[in-house]
Amino acid sequence: MISRRNVLKSGAAGIATMVASGSVPATTAVNGIMPSAGIRRAVFDPRHRESRDFAQAFEQLGVMTSPVRNDVAGLWYGDLRDQLRAARSPFVGLTDRSALFCLEELARDLNMRVRYRIDRVVDSGGRVLHQVSGLPVDVAEIHDPGVDERFGHAMARLAHRFEIESLGNVRAQKYTGPFSNAHERALVAWLIA
């Protein structure tokens, strides 16, 4: 019986054979991140250093990055929706809550949803709180005391760590509305598939 899993296994075996024979150059990790064939777009908010670091990690792997500030519709209707219609693939981001909220609602038209999200909230006193939803395991990266200096890179590594199929039918739960409190700064790392 032909199944999606058998087709994928056959394809992976063929690629492995080509790499081993030298027909295709082997892919190496960049800054500890292994390339992912599934992720084709990374969305980031250029106003935040962590988000720019996130985008840089994906750019080094050859993944297309898209800055987004207040014009999520421009990104979606400009080319992202058409790209996903032509070849549906997961896309990731490190943005504010309002950008994620809009992309989540727009992606529903393509039967896509947020599979995981990590809300990183920094209050006016500098205290950091992480809220994780949708991931089946404890995320050690966000508990590392030094993660604040390299949060963007840690979230890029995380995006490549899980295969979409391993997430099963998991859907991330929304903790809040699209806006942060006035005395907080929130960034959200997310994956939509």
N, C-alpha and C positions, 0 to 999 in steps of 0.2 A: 504494500500500500504506500502510495506516495504521500508524504506529509511535509509540512513546512519545515519541521525539524530535520528530516532526512535530507531535504534539499540544502538547508543551511550547512549541515555536517559535510555533505559532499563538496559544497563550495569551499568550505574552510579547509578541507583536506587537499583540494586542488591548489589553493593558494599556498598552503604550507609546502607542498611539493615544489611549486615554482620558486618559492623563496629558498628552499634547501638546495635546489639545483642551480641557483644563481640567476634564474630568469627574471626575478623581480628583487630589487634591493630590500633587505630586511628593514623593518621600521624600528627605530630605537626610541627610548623614552627621552623626553625633553623636560628638564627640571623635575624629574620624578613622575612625570605624567605620561602614561602610555596613550598613543593615539587611539581614538575610537572611530571606527568606520560609521557608526550610527549617528553621531552628533555632527550636524552640518552647519549649525548656526549658534553663535553665542551672543546674547544681547547684554549690553552693559550701560551703566549710567556714568558718563564721563565726568560728572561733578564729584565723584568719590574715588579716592585713591585705591581703595580695595577693589572697586569695580573695574578700574583701569588695569590693575594687576591681573584680575580674572581674565579680562579680554586679551591681555598680552600673552598669557599662558596658552590660550587657544590659538592666537595668531601664529605662535611659534610652531604649532602643530599643523598649520595650514587650514584651520577651520575659519570660515567666514565670520567676522564679527560685525555687529551693528550697534552703534550708539543710539540711545534713546533718552530723551529728556521728557518733554511734555507732549510730544507728538507720536504717540503709539500708533494711532491710525495711519500716519504717514508710512511707518515701517510695515505695518500689516498689509495695507492695501497697495503700497508701493511695490513690494516684491515677495514678502515672506509668505503670504497666503498662496500666491501662485506657485512658489517653490514647493510648499507643502502639498498642494493639490497634485503637482506633477510627480513628486517623490516624497511621500510622507515619511518623515524622520523626526526623531526627537530633537528638541532644541532647548537650550539652557540659558540661564541668565543670572545676573547679580544686579538687581535693580531696587528701586524703592517699591513700597507696597502698591502704590497706585498704578505703576507700569505693569506689575504682575497681574493685578486685578483686571485691567483692560485686556491684556493678552490672554488671560484665562477665559474670559467671557468670549473673546473673538475666536479662540481655538475650539470652542464648543461646536461651532458650525462645521468643523472638520472631524467631529467626534474625538477630539483630543482633550486631555485634561492634565492638571498638575499631578504629577506622580509623587514628587516629594518637594518639600520646602523647608528651609531653615531660616527662621526670622532671627536676625541679630539686632537687638535693641540696645542702644546706649542711652542711658538717662543723663540728665544735666550734671549729675555728680560723677560721671565717668564709669558707672557700674554697667557691666555688660550682661545681658540675659539672652540665652539662645533657646528658641522653641523649635523643636524638630517634629515634623509630621510627615508620615508616608514612608520613612525608611525602616526596613525590617531589623536593623541592628543598631547598637549604640554607636554613635559617631565620635570616635576618639579624638578626631582632629579639632573639634570645637571645644574640647575640655582641656586641651594643651594650653598651659599658661602663656606661651609665646604666640598663640594664634592671632592675637590682635595685630601683630606686625606683619603677618603674612596670611590674613584671612582670605583674600582673593585667590591666592595660589592654592590654599587648602581646599577651597570650594571647587576650584577647577580640577584638582586631583580627585575629589569626591565624585564629581560628575562622571569621571571615567572609570570609577571603581566598580560600578554596578552595571550589570546588563539589564536592559529593560525587561526582558522576560523574567529575570530573577525577582523583580518587584511584584510579579503576579498581577492581581487586579487591585492593587493598592491605589488609593486616592488620598492625596494630602487634604487634611482638614484646614479650613480657614480659622485662624485664631481671632482675627480682628477684621474690621472693614478696611478699605483701601488707604486710609490715612493714619499716620502716627499721631500720638499726642503731641502737643506743642512743645513739651519739655523733653522729648525723645527724638532720637535719630534712628531710623530703622532701615536696614538693607535686608533683602531676602535673596537667598540662593535658591534656585528652583530648576526643575526639569519638567517640561511638558511633552507628553507623548500620546 
